[in-house]
């Protein structure tokens, strides 16, 4: 049996509106926080995995070449003695 009391009906409508407003505020806060995080992280200089791997490979190759040159230098210094 549904109540016909206008006071209760108005109170229920008010609570429904408050719940909808609260849900909207929650969505707005979440979206705003997400947007601020994107702006903050967007200003940082991150590299892609491909760029990182390319530089890593270049560094490894440079180390190998440096070792070869160090061996050649040691051999030449030994000849001079």
Secondary structure in CASP SS format (residue, H / E / C, confidence):
PFRMAT SS
TARGET T0000
AUTHOR 0000-0000-0000
METHOD secondary structure of the structure
MODEL  1
X C 1.00
X C 1.00
X C 1.00
X C 1.00
X C 1.00
X H 1.00
X H 1.00
X H 1.00
X H 1.00
X H 1.00
X H 1.00
X H 1.00
X H 1.00
X H 1.00
X H 1.00
X H 1.00
X H 1.00
X H 1.00
X H 1.00
X H 1.00
X H 1.00
X H 1.00
X H 1.00
X H 1.00
X H 1.00
X H 1.00
X H 1.00
X H 1.00
X H 1.00
X H 1.00
X H 1.00
X H 1.00
X H 1.00
X H 1.00
X H 1.00
X H 1.00
X H 1.00
X H 1.00
X H 1.00
X H 1.00
X H 1.00
X H 1.00
X C 1.00
X C 1.00
X C 1.00
X C 1.00
X C 1.00
X C 1.00
X H 1.00
X H 1.00
X H 1.00
X H 1.00
X H 1.00
X H 1.00
X H 1.00
X H 1.00
X H 1.00
X H 1.00
X H 1.00
X H 1.00
X H 1.00
X H 1.00
X H 1.00
X H 1.00
X H 1.00
X H 1.00
X H 1.00
X H 1.00
X H 1.00
X H 1.00
X H 1.00
X H 1.00
X H 1.00
X H 1.00
X H 1.00
X H 1.00
X H 1.00
X H 1.00
X H 1.00
X H 1.00
X C 1.00
END
